[in-house]
Amino acid sequence: MAGPAMASTFARTTCVDARDAVTDLHAQLGDAPGSALIFYASPRVDFPAFARALHGAMGTPSIGCTTAGEISSAEGHCEDGVVAVLVRSADFAFEPRLVEDASGFNVLRAQREIGPMIGGGAPPSFAITLIDGLSFAEEQVCASLANAMPHVPLVGGSAGDNLRFKSTWVAVNGQAAQNAVAMGMVRTALPFRVFQAHHFEPTFDRLVVTGAVPSERRVTEINGEVAAEGYARAVGLRADQLSPTVFAEHPVMLSIGGSYYVRSIQRVNDDGSLTFFCAIAEGLVLRVARGLDLPRSLERQLGDIASEIGELELVLGYDCILRRLEILSRGQRDEVGRILGKYPLIGFSTYGEQLNGLHMNQTLTGVALGRAA
């Protein structure tokens, strides 16, 4: 007897008018009912109007968010449009939930609001989390969810707005919201793997955070110097040379539980302080990261996943905006696109990535699903 199976239909539109984008996507995805609809949209699209109209047209449980660039197997790193996937499978149960007031989310709320989604039977296979990337709430959301669902893998990304840092959105079943989380609980017998991948290793160059404003993710001093000057000195530059591309090529790493995770800088401020994409606190000891070959690392990492679970039907990927900037600055867009073209992948460039109870930067997190058990 054949095992459970799934089918995924992918679509991309370059229309930025909400109505035209919905018409284009609907034509590509078709009218057949689906189990789940997942979409990632450029901030050029009127997101509340688009999310509402798309859900109305498709009538399928849906989650989505705004991006700092879209990703698809067909186009690689693309922008100024919408990518979407419609999953059809009798063995892919998808339950979306909008969690509002993300900045006020805690363990008690997680137990009260998310607990009923777990139920009394077997826990969900995994959960997808799309978080408002300007809420500054990712750490507490991830930690609270992990506490409430200790046996459920969590994976996702933070919504973006093309590095404008003005307005990011998430949506569930057509309802768009800010300072919110779009969650999707998945139950399936299909083979899957939740994963993370990056291409950095720590060096011996230490950066001690000697001044910080944790509530703003802002570092004021590094090694006793103005933060921009201390960081620039460590990477062999002047403070006036710092830029998003420099931050993409020279992130820092923090040791957590014996493993190193990337912490990336969002911007340098007028007072010389540095705003990070992740939580940061005084007293932390960071190490300057050394970058390895991103395309080669990506090809190996995705190949290992495919070897482990067999033929892939769907890969959902959440890839840091700084990885996109590095790919573009090094002229690797076509090479990375060729690698992504081997897999049925859809994703977006994020303002942060989530895996289980952790929020991280400059990493690709995701979930890969196989065709049949």
N, C-alpha and C positions, 0 to 999 in steps of 0.2 A: 504494500500500500504506500502511495506517495505521501511524503510528509507535508506539513503546512508550507504554503508559499505566499509570496507577495509580488505585487507589480507596482512599479513607480513610474509616473508620467511627469517629465520635467518640462518646464516652460520658462522662457525669458522674454521680456518686452523692453523696448527702449522708449516706450511712450511714458511721458511724465505727467500728462493729463490723467487725472484719476479715472474718469469714465472710459477714456480710450484704453488705458492700461488694463482695466477689468475686462473690456471687450476682447482685447488681444489674448490675454491669459485664458479666458474662458474658452475661446476657440481652440487653443492649443491643448488644454486639459480635458475638454470634453464634458458631456452631461452625465456620464455614468457616475453613480454615487461612489464616494470614497470613504475610507476610514479616517483619514487625517489630511489636512492641507497646511503646509508650512511655507511661509514666504518671508522674503527679506527685501526691503524697498529703499531706494535712494531717498534722501531727505528732500530732493527736488519735488517729489510727489506729495500732494496734499494727503498726508497719511491717514487722518481720521476719516476723511471722505472715502479714500481708497479702501481701507480695511472694512468699512461698513458695506460698501458696494460689492466688494469681492466675496464677502461671506454671504451676502444676499443672493448673489449669482450662483455660487457653488453649493450652498447649503450643506457644507461639510464642516465638522469640528475643526477649528483653525487657530493657529497662533502665528504671530509675525512681529517684526520690528523694523525700525529704521537702521541704516547702515553707514559705515565709512567706506563703502565700496562693496560690491557684490562678487560672488565667486560661483562659477559653475564648471562642470566638466567640459561643456561645449566651448565656453569662452575664456576659461581661466579667470584671471582677475579682470573684472569689468566694472563699469560704473554707469550712473545716470539711468537706471532702469529698475526693474523688479525681477527677481528670480523666485521660482516657486516649484514645489513638488507636491503632487497628489498621490497619496499612498492608498492602494486598494488591496485589501487582504482580509480574509475572514479570521486571520490569526494576528491581527494588529489592532488591539483595542486601545483607543486613544481618548483620554479624558482631560480636557483643558480646564484651567482655572486661572482667573485673574486675581492676583494678590495686590491690593491697593495699599497706599501708604508704606512703601518699601522702607523708607527711612525710620519708620516706627515698628518695623517687624522684629519679633523676638521669639524665643523658644516657646513661650506660652501661646502666642498667636499661631505659631507653626503647629503646635499640638492641637489647637482648637480648630484651625481653618483647614489644615492639610491632613490631619489625622483621619477624618472621615473618608478621604480619598483612598487611603490605604486599605480600609475595611478589615474584616475579621479573618479573611482567608490569606492566601499567599500574597506577599508584597508585590508591588509593581516590578517589572523587569528593570526599568530605569525611568528617570525623569529628565525632561528638557527644561532648562531655565533660561529665559530671555529677560534680562534686567535692564531697566532704564540706566543708561551709561552715565548720566549726570546726577544720579541719586546719591552717590557716595555710600551706597548701602550694601554693596555686593558682599563684603566680608560678613556682616551680621546676618544677611539673608542666607548665605551659604552655610554658615555655622549653625544657624537655627534650624534650617531644613535637615542638615545632616544629623542633628541631635534628635529631631522628631522622626526621621526615617533612616535609622542607622544601617539598614540592610539594603537600601535602595541607591544604586549609583546615580549621581547627579552630574549632568554635563550641560554646558551652555555658554552664552556670551553676552556681553554688554552692548546694548544698542548704541549706534553712533550717529553722527551728523556731519561726516566729511571734514572733521577737524575744525568745525566752527565752534563747538562747545557751547551751543546756544539752546538746542531743543532736540531731545531724543524721545522716541515713542515705542511702546509695545502695544500689542492688541491680542485679544482673545474673543473668538466668535464674533468679530466685527466691532467689538467695543475697544476703542483706543484709549490709552491712559498714559500719564507721566507719573514719575515717582512710583512705579509699579513693576510687578513681575508677571510675565506671561509664562505659566507652567503647563507642561503637557506630561501627564502620566501615561506610560506605555506598558501594556501587558502583552507579552508575546512568547511563543515557544520557538521562534526563529532564532538562529544563532546570531549573537551580537557581541561586540566588544566596545566598551567605553575606553577612550585613549587620550593621551596627551603626547605632544612631540615638540621639541625645540632643538636648536642647533648651537647651543652655547655651553661653555664650561667655565668654571671660576678660575681666576688667576690669583696670585698671592697679593695683589694690590688691594689694600684695605681702605674702606671709607667708613669712618665712624660718624654716625649722625649725632652731632653735638648740639643741635637746636632744631626743633620741629613744632609744627602746629597740626597735631594728628587729625583734628576734626576737618581740616581743609586739605589733608594729604600733602602738606607743604613742608619742605625742609628748608630751614633758614641758615643752618651752619653744617658744614662737613669738615671734619678734622680741625675744628676751631676756626675755620675761615668762612667767609660768605659762601653759601652753598654752591653757587655757579662757579666761583673761582676755585673752590676745593675740588669739585668734580672735573672741571676743565683741566686743571693741573694733572689730575690722575690719568686722564686720557690723552695727554700731550697736546692740549689746545689752549687757546685763550678763551675767556668767558664770552667775548664778543663774537666768537666763531660758533657758538652753540646754536643748533637748529634741530628740527624734528629728524632730519636724516642722521645727524650725529647721534642723537639719542637712540635711533634705531640700530645703529652700528655698534654702539657702546653702552648697552644696558648694564645694570648691576644685578647681583644675585644674592639671595638670602638663604641661609641654611635653616631648614625646618625638618626636624626629626631625622637628621642625617642626610637629607636630600636637598639639593639646591634648586631653588625656584627663581624665575626672573622677575625683577622689579624694574619697571620702565618709567622714564621721565616723560611727562606730558608736555611741559613747557617751562621756560625760564621767565620769571616775572621781573617787573621793573626794578624791584628792590634787590635783585640778585638771588632771591629764593627760587627753589625748584618745586614745581607741582608734579606729583607722581600719579600714575594711573591706579595705584594700589595703596592700601593703608600703610602708613609709615610712622615711626615713633622715635623719639629721642633715645639714644643708647644702642640702637641697632648697629650691628657691624655688617657692612655690606662688602662684597668683593666685586671688582670690575670684571665683567665677563669677556671672554674671548670667543669670537664667532667662528664657527666651522662652516663648511660648504652647505648652504641652505638647500639648494636643489638636490644634491646628492643625499643629504640627510632625509629630506622629504620622500624621495623615491624609495630609500631603504625602509623607512618607517611604514609607509603605506603598503609596500610589498610584504612586509612581515605580517601585517594585519590580514591581508588577503590570503597569505599562506596558512594562517591560523584558522580562519573560519570558512574558507572556500570562496566560491564565486559570490561576489558582492552584488546586492540589489540596491543598496542605498547607503551613502555616507553623508552625514550631517556634520559640517565643519565650522568651527568658530576660531577665526584666525586673527591675531592681533594686527591692528592698523600699522604698527611699526614693522611687522614682517612685510607687509605690502610696500611700505616706503623703502625698505632695504632691497626688495626684489626690483623695484622700479629704478632705484638709484644705481644698481649694479647691472642694469640691462638684462635681467634674468626673466622677464615676463614671459617670453615665448618658451623658454626652457621649462619653467614651472608649469605653464599651460599645457605643454606636451605631457608632463607627468600626471597632472590632474585629469587630462583627457582619457587616461586609462581606466578611470574609476567613475561610477555613477554618483558624483559628488555635487552637493549644493551647500553654499555657506555664505558667510559675509565677513568683512573686516570689522573687528570689534574694538571697543574701548576697554576690554578686559575679558578674560576667559575664566570659566568656572569648571571645576572638577571636584566632585564630592563636596567636602567642607571647605575647599580652598578657592580663593580668588587669586589669579595670577596674570602675568603680562607676557608679551612677546612669545607666545606659545600657541600652538594649534591644539585645541581640544575638540573632541567629537565622539560620535558613535557610528560604528559601521555595522550594518545588518546583512546577513547572508540570505541567499535565495530560498533555501529550504533546510529544515532540520534533518 
